[in-house]
Amino acid sequence: MQIILVSRTKTVPRTLDLASRRMRWRVGAMLAAAVLGCAGLGAALALTVASPRDRALAEIGELKRQVRQQDAQLAAVKQDAQRSLDALAMKLGQLQSQSTRLNALGERLVQAGKLDESEFNFDRDPPVGGVEDTADSTAYTLPQSLEAGIDQLARQFDAQQAQLSALQSLLLDAKIESGLKPTGMPVQGYISSYFGGRPDPFSGHSARHTGIDIAADAGMQVHAVAEGMVTYAGVRSGYGNVVEIDHGNGYMTRYAHNSALLVHPGQRVHIGDAIARVGSTGRSTGPHVHFEVWYGGRVVNPLAYVRSHR
């Protein structure tokens, strides 16, 4: 079998002899190449058409995986937030308990200090006011009940702080005032002579006694009956060895007839400090302490002071 190929040009026609084995191989190879080329072209065309859909499906699958991962993270955040809220609620309960104890403590202090209970009502907020600048305020979102509890507790603590501060100031002032007021006996003994008119122990004539005499054993310690500053420690006519203490707030005390002086002028003394020893110097018939209390520049009866308690 022969195939004659004729060109449009005037060239000589070509003849393909299919009887030749070599020619048959060449024609088969050409046909196979054509078939493979068509198959490749079809596959490329199929990939071109199907690729966008596959990519879209792959992207959708990836998005679903990310959504599942975010759901898991959100669930973990919710659990952490719930645990935090539970811990915050527990702490709020503890703070409320502490607030109740503070109220009880404040009420006991008011009673102990003998203050006016109407001025320190721990169940009522003290009046406050002022302009508030909320321009830079930041809002935090909490459950309404928990947020209300925290706000109420914060206001309660502010009220308690204000009341306890005022109570502390009053108690400190009361303590200072109490410390400056002569209270109690300067020495352990008994009162052998009272304040006011009496017969003079040496002349027998009527005389005015400006203090009280407290009989005690010689050498016993004489103690300061209030806080103060020693203004005199020496000998005075009739008093013998004497100590004078200025307590401020208008009070001054005098301790006379001592056998020895244990303080010096300018020395600060506290309640109960030893300032002298019992003796019988000056105009005295035996060991005792002549004790005087001066208030506002005038001598007063010490009996009420020695019988009172701090």
C-alpha positions as CSV (number, residue, x, y, z in Angstrom):
1,M,0.0,0.0,0.0
2,Q,1.3,3.4,-1.0
3,I,0.2,6.9,0.1
4,I,1.0,9.8,-2.2
5,L,1.3,13.3,-0.6
6,V,0.7,16.1,-3.1
7,S,1.7,19.7,-2.2
8,R,0.0,22.8,-3.5
9,T,3.3,24.0,-4.7
10,K,4.9,22.6,-7.8
11,T,7.2,20.4,-5.9
12,V,7.4,16.7,-6.7
13,P,4.7,14.6,-4.9
14,R,6.0,12.4,-2.0
15,T,5.1,8.8,-1.8
16,L,4.8,6.8,1.5
17,D,5.2,3.1,1.0
18,L,3.4,1.4,3.9
19,A,4.7,-1.9,2.7
20,S,8.0,-0.8,4.2
21,R,8.4,-1.8,7.8
22,R,10.4,1.3,8.6
23,M,7.7,3.5,7.1
24,R,5.0,1.8,9.2
25,W,7.0,2.4,12.4
26,R,7.3,6.1,11.5
27,V,3.6,6.5,10.8
28,G,2.7,4.7,14.0
29,A,5.0,6.9,16.0
30,M,3.4,10.0,14.5
31,L,-0.1,8.7,15.3
32,A,0.9,7.8,18.9
33,A,2.4,11.3,19.4
34,A,-0.8,12.9,18.1
35,V,-2.9,10.8,20.5
36,L,-0.7,11.6,23.4
37,G,-0.8,15.3,22.5
38,C,-4.6,15.2,22.5
39,A,-4.8,13.4,25.8
40,G,-2.4,15.9,27.4
41,L,-4.4,18.8,26.1
42,G,-7.6,17.3,27.5
43,A,-6.0,16.7,30.9
44,A,-4.7,20.3,31.0
45,L,-8.1,21.6,30.0
46,A,-9.8,19.4,32.8
47,L,-7.4,20.7,35.4
48,T,-8.0,24.2,34.3
49,V,-11.7,23.8,34.7
50,A,-11.7,21.7,38.0
51,S,-8.9,23.5,39.9
52,P,-10.9,26.6,41.3
53,R,-13.6,24.3,42.8
54,D,-11.0,22.1,44.4
55,R,-9.2,25.1,45.8
56,A,-12.4,26.5,47.2
57,L,-13.3,23.2,48.8
58,A,-9.8,23.1,50.4
59,E,-10.1,26.6,51.7
60,I,-13.6,25.9,53.1
61,G,-12.1,22.8,54.9
62,E,-9.3,24.9,56.3
63,L,-11.8,27.6,57.5
64,K,-13.9,25.0,59.2
65,R,-10.8,23.7,61.0
66,Q,-9.9,27.2,62.2
67,V,-13.5,27.7,63.4
68,R,-13.4,24.5,65.4
69,Q,-10.1,25.6,66.9
70,Q,-11.5,29.0,67.8
71,D,-14.5,27.4,69.4
72,A,-12.3,25.3,71.6
73,Q,-10.3,28.4,72.6
74,L,-13.5,30.3,73.3
75,A,-14.7,27.5,75.5
76,A,-11.4,27.5,77.4
77,V,-11.7,31.3,77.9
78,K,-15.2,30.9,79.2
79,Q,-14.1,28.3,81.7
80,D,-11.2,30.5,82.8
81,A,-13.6,33.5,83.1
82,Q,-16.1,31.5,85.1
83,R,-13.4,30.3,87.5
84,S,-12.2,33.9,87.9
85,L,-15.8,35.0,88.6
86,D,-16.2,32.3,91.1
87,A,-13.0,33.2,92.8
88,L,-14.0,36.9,92.7
89,A,-17.4,36.1,94.3
90,M,-15.7,34.1,97.0
91,K,-13.3,37.0,97.7
92,L,-16.3,39.3,97.8
93,G,-17.9,37.1,100.4
94,Q,-14.7,37.2,102.5
95,L,-14.5,41.0,102.2
96,Q,-18.1,41.3,103.3
97,S,-17.3,39.2,106.4
98,Q,-14.4,41.4,107.2
99,S,-16.6,44.4,106.8
100,T,-19.0,43.0,109.3
101,R,-16.2,42.4,111.7
102,L,-15.0,46.0,111.2
103,N,-18.5,47.2,112.0
104,A,-18.5,45.2,115.2
105,L,-15.1,46.4,116.2
106,G,-16.1,50.0,115.5
107,E,-19.2,49.7,117.7
108,R,-17.2,48.2,120.5
109,L,-14.7,51.0,120.3
110,V,-17.5,53.5,120.4
111,Q,-18.8,51.9,123.6
112,A,-15.3,51.5,125.1
113,G,-14.5,55.2,124.4
114,K,-18.0,56.3,125.7
115,L,-18.5,58.3,122.5
116,D,-21.8,59.4,121.0
117,E,-23.2,56.5,119.0
118,S,-25.2,58.8,116.8
119,E,-21.9,60.2,115.5
120,F,-20.5,56.8,114.6
121,N,-23.3,54.8,113.0
122,F,-21.5,52.1,111.0
123,D,-24.7,51.1,109.3
124,R,-25.1,54.5,107.6
125,D,-22.7,56.0,105.0
126,P,-21.2,59.4,106.1
127,P,-22.2,62.3,103.9
128,V,-19.6,63.0,101.2
129,G,-19.6,65.0,97.9
130,G,-17.4,66.6,95.3
131,V,-17.0,66.9,91.5
132,E,-16.0,63.8,89.7
133,D,-14.1,63.7,86.4
134,T,-15.1,60.7,84.4
135,A,-13.4,61.7,81.1
136,D,-10.7,59.1,81.5
137,S,-12.8,56.5,83.1
138,T,-12.6,52.9,81.7
139,A,-15.6,50.7,81.7
140,Y,-15.3,47.1,82.9
141,T,-18.1,44.6,82.3
142,L,-19.0,42.3,85.1
143,P,-22.1,40.4,86.0
144,Q,-24.6,42.9,87.3
145,S,-25.1,41.3,90.7
146,L,-21.3,40.9,91.3
147,E,-20.6,44.4,90.1
148,A,-23.3,45.8,92.4
149,G,-21.9,43.8,95.3
150,I,-18.3,45.1,94.7
151,D,-19.6,48.7,94.4
152,Q,-21.6,48.4,97.6
153,L,-18.6,46.9,99.4
154,A,-16.3,49.7,98.1
155,R,-18.7,52.3,99.4
156,Q,-19.0,50.5,102.7
157,F,-15.2,50.3,103.1
158,D,-14.9,54.0,102.3
159,A,-17.5,54.8,104.9
160,Q,-15.8,52.6,107.5
161,Q,-12.4,54.2,106.7
162,A,-13.8,57.7,107.3
163,Q,-15.6,56.7,110.5
164,L,-12.7,54.7,111.9
165,S,-10.3,57.5,111.1
166,A,-12.5,60.0,113.0
167,L,-12.9,57.5,115.8
168,Q,-9.2,57.0,116.0
169,S,-8.6,60.8,116.2
170,L,-11.2,61.1,119.0
171,L,-9.8,58.2,120.9
172,L,-6.2,59.5,120.6
173,D,-7.4,62.9,121.7
174,A,-9.2,61.3,124.6
175,K,-6.2,59.2,125.5
176,I,-3.9,62.2,125.4
177,E,-6.4,64.3,127.5
178,S,-6.7,61.4,129.9
179,G,-3.0,61.0,130.2
180,L,-2.6,64.7,131.1
181,K,-5.2,64.6,133.8
182,P,-4.0,63.7,137.3
183,T,-5.5,60.4,138.3
184,G,-4.9,58.0,141.1
185,M,-2.6,58.0,144.2
186,P,1.0,59.0,143.9
187,V,2.0,56.4,146.5
188,Q,0.5,53.4,148.2
189,G,-0.8,54.5,151.6
190,Y,-3.7,56.0,153.4
191,I,-4.9,59.6,153.5
192,S,-3.9,61.0,156.9
193,S,-5.0,64.6,156.4
194,Y,-7.6,66.1,153.9
195,F,-7.8,69.3,151.9
196,G,-9.2,72.4,153.5
197,G,-9.3,73.9,157.0
198,R,-7.6,72.0,159.9
199,P,-5.6,72.6,163.1
200,D,-2.0,73.2,162.3
201,P,0.0,70.1,163.5
202,F,2.7,72.3,165.1
203,S,0.9,75.4,166.5
204,G,-2.7,74.0,166.9
205,H,-4.1,77.1,165.3
206,S,-6.7,76.9,162.5
207,A,-5.0,76.7,159.1
208,R,-5.8,75.9,155.5
209,H,-4.3,72.7,154.2
210,T,-3.7,73.1,150.4
211,G,-3.4,69.4,149.6
212,I,-3.8,65.9,151.1
213,D,-1.3,64.0,153.1
214,I,-0.8,60.3,152.2
215,A,1.0,58.3,155.0
216,A,3.5,55.8,153.7
217,D,6.7,54.0,154.7
218,A,9.9,56.0,154.3
219,G,11.8,55.3,151.1
220,M,8.8,54.1,149.1
221,Q,8.7,55.4,145.5
222,V,6.5,58.3,144.7
223,H,5.0,58.1,141.2
224,A,3.8,60.7,138.7
225,V,0.0,60.6,138.3
226,A,0.0,62.0,134.8
227,E,2.1,62.8,131.8
228,G,4.1,66.0,132.0
229,M,7.3,68.0,132.3
230,V,9.2,68.5,135.6
231,T,9.3,72.2,136.2
232,Y,10.9,72.1,139.7
233,A,12.9,69.6,141.8
234,G,14.5,71.0,144.9
235,V,13.8,72.5,148.3
236,R,11.0,74.9,149.1
237,S,10.3,76.4,152.5
238,G,7.9,74.3,154.5
239,Y,7.7,71.6,151.8
240,G,11.2,70.2,152.1
241,N,12.3,68.3,149.0
242,V,9.6,68.9,146.5
243,V,8.8,67.9,142.9
244,E,6.5,70.0,140.7
245,I,5.2,68.7,137.3
246,D,3.4,70.7,134.6
247,H,1.0,68.4,132.8
248,G,-0.3,71.0,130.3
249,N,-4.0,71.6,129.7
250,G,-4.0,73.7,132.9
251,Y,-2.9,71.0,135.3
252,M,0.1,71.0,137.7
253,T,0.9,68.6,140.6
254,R,3.2,69.0,143.6
255,Y,4.8,66.2,145.7
256,A,6.4,67.4,148.9
257,H,8.4,66.2,152.1
258,N,10.4,63.6,150.0
259,S,13.6,62.1,151.3
260,A,15.2,61.9,147.8
261,L,14.4,63.4,144.4
262,L,14.7,61.1,141.3
263,V,14.0,63.6,138.6
264,H,15.4,66.9,137.5
265,P,13.8,70.1,135.9
266,G,13.1,69.8,132.2
267,Q,12.7,66.0,132.4
268,R,9.7,64.5,130.7
269,V,7.8,61.9,132.8
270,H,5.2,59.4,132.0
271,I,2.3,58.0,134.1
272,G,3.7,55.8,136.9
273,D,7.3,57.0,136.6
274,A,9.2,57.1,139.9
275,I,10.0,60.8,140.7
276,A,10.9,60.7,144.4
277,R,11.1,58.7,147.6
278,V,8.8,59.1,150.7
279,G,10.4,61.1,153.5
280,S,9.7,63.7,156.2
281,T,11.6,66.8,155.1
282,G,10.2,70.3,155.8
283,R,7.4,70.9,158.2
284,S,6.4,67.2,158.7
285,T,5.6,65.0,161.7
286,G,6.5,61.7,159.9
287,P,7.0,60.0,156.6
288,H,4.2,60.9,154.1
289,V,3.6,62.6,150.8
290,H,2.0,66.0,150.7
291,F,0.1,66.0,147.3
292,E,-1.3,69.1,145.7
293,V,-3.3,69.6,142.4
294,W,-3.4,72.9,140.7
295,Y,-5.8,73.7,137.8
296,G,-5.9,77.0,135.9
297,G,-3.4,78.6,138.4
298,R,-5.5,77.7,141.5
299,V,-5.1,75.0,144.0
300,V,-8.0,72.5,144.0
301,N,-9.1,69.6,146.2
302,P,-7.0,66.5,145.1
303,L,-9.5,64.0,146.6
304,A,-11.6,63.6,143.4
305,Y,-8.4,63.0,141.4
306,V,-6.8,60.4,143.7
307,R,-10.1,58.5,143.9
308,S,-10.7,58.4,140.1
309,H,-9.4,55.8,137.7
310,R,-7.8,56.0,134.3
